[in-house]
Amino acid sequence: MDRRDFLKATSGLIAGAAALPANAQQAQSGRNVFPLNRGWRFTRTPSDAARAPRFDDAGFERVALPHANVRLPWHGFDEKDFAFVSLYRRRFKLPAGLRGRHVFVDFEGAMTASTVFINGVRLGEYKGGFTPFSFELTPHIDWDGDNVLAVELDSTERADIPPFGDRIDYLTFGGIYREMSLRVVAPSFLENIFAVPKDVLTGQPALDVTCFIQHLASSAPMRLEVTLLDGDKVIAHAAKAVPASAAKAEPVPHALTLTGLGGVTLWDLAQPHLYTVQVRLLAQDRVIDEDRSRIGFRQARFTDRGFELNGKIVKLRGLDRHQTFPFIGQAMPARVQRRDAEILKQNLKCNIVRTSHYPQSRHFLDACDELGMLVLEEIPGWQHIGDKSWQDLSVDNVARMIRRDWNHPSIILWGVRINESKDNHDFYVRTNAAAHALDPSRQTGGIRWFQESEFLEDVFTMNDFDFPLKPPNHPLYLNTEFVGHTFPTKTIDNVERLTEHTLRHARIHDQLASNPQYAGGIGWCAFDYNTHGNFGSGDHVCYHGVMDMFREPKPAAGFYKSQCEPSDEVVLEPAFHWAIGDQSIGFSKAVVCSNCDHLKFLIGGKLVAEADPDRAQFRHLKYAPFVLELPVDINHWGDLTIEGYIGGQRRIVKHYSGAGVDKKFALIADDLALIADGADTTRVVFRVTDAFDAILPFADGAIRFELDGPAEIIGDNPFALVGGTGAIWIRAKEQAGTARLTAHHPRLGLQRIELKIAQPPPQLI
Ligand code: GAL
């Protein structure tokens, strides 16, 4: 199993070792972690009887996690459709030889309140859909026979649980939508690891490692060993005696420091170098537990000069992200979560993402670590603050978020206020104190919408939707939302609107670039998202993204992309479609986002215009958009060619057909290989384009799919194109083989792709 698939520390109780075959002996690491994502039985009609171990669940649906309690259309559905109580059951048998050890069940995320039963015994209810939770199963385990876990999952919008209690502008959906596992440990075990690199710029970096040991029974003296690894290579090592302990409810922290790290490679945006911290707990020289976590050596601080990474100012340029997807809500597996990070980094060239408005998938965060993408992570919530017990849950959310994610080098700021809520002194003193106590190495922020708000955090993080922006009212200042609902834009909107959407993002970033005290800006938002009926465009979608829900770009995406250095990629993205008609003939200004310094425009092969970046309008952006009058003459209409020059050299050429003919039908899969675990999924995009592969925004055919082999379609079939494009997702079933997808366009024929679906590692049965 890949290292990134190690389970990260969860709230209070962790899991953290590689998957083992069900019949494996106790591993060298001392712990066993059994992912348990396949073989669940699911019903939408729970009953008390179904919690009992001997209940016959053969009639229930067989499902794999991540799971959505219902599949939905991509828009135009009722938010009540996923708001119901369901029941999940999973039968399992533990391998021999584990008696005497402790068994925990670790859930990474289930929406919204999970009441967990083992062998008919109720263990408790966990309230919260975005944070991990665990229960101990040990006293109720049948070591020799079958065990049955049952989860009664309440996916209604419960007013006692953040973010609910009032209206919110997003949907949470329902289901056990993240992975889970069983963890079998010794009576003393590693509950969590927190590794903090320090003095990273001094030439003498060190690593403070706090190891949290949980004692479930009195223990004899033990020994802790901490090793820093670069791949397989040992970089440093330290050990420490752990005194005998009487059983305690709380994990006991033990601190060690690794020194002599003079040669470590820093984690930065261009080279996000990752190390692994391995921690071993030994009793009489026998390893009784082992855990590991990836880390990066970097110094990340907001100062009155902006945001500094490793002592250098980095102007933050990013987008907010909801982790929801069409048809299935949040129930997407690692591959698809990771893909969003790739899109943000590689397609949108962002350097920061905000996990609005909740802790997001660990897979997404892992990818941010690997790609060099900074993250502002925040607790669940939206404008509403509930009563005392609601606030207690929210403070607990702070702790669970931080204890799960504190080793991610990508995370630079904890968001510890309910997004855009009113002030609440006592509550926010508590959330800030919790964050600072747990993680003194990171600053806090808290996203607000009014500058007069009481400032209890380290960084003033502000949703400012005005233009011009308000001046910073605090030396440490970051804009966390702009544009969004002030200018919703669909891929099918007219050119004037698409252009203005692009310019609004550009104008804000231009102003942010004008003043070093703006640490940067995170625009609303990356991807269109499903929402409640009282928000959005009337079809349960907020069209606020620079990409649509299928992660297909609007022209505003081109602005973000164009801000990268040409050495990364030479970018040239028009904010218009080259289509004859009312929307393009005579349009007063043509906008092109590019990091070139000069553009030439040819129509039908004839040079019609040249342009330089519009530095009059965008005085501060390094790569100002080009704004020009394009002389369009209906009598000399033809293909458009745009040439991009840097330092006099032609570096990029793009062509757009003037024919107005749907020419090509493309089918593009993000991946051609999946794992047969019932959950692994990839996106398949389809587009109708001109002869030069430019999307034709008015193409609206219905695409019909046939799928053979061990996979299923997540999505509409047929799928009516939106703005010339669309996407479905292909999810592997639990058999290995080859899946063949055929897509038929009504006139442009068919396209095929083949996906290889490989055998997954075994799981407990
Ligand atoms: C903000 C809010 C976001 C989203 C956005 C739409 O006020 O924080 O969640 O609703 O508006 O522009």
Residues whose N, C-alpha, C, O or C-beta is under 5 A from the ligand:
A	BS01	GAL	D169 N419 E420 V483 G484 H485 W524
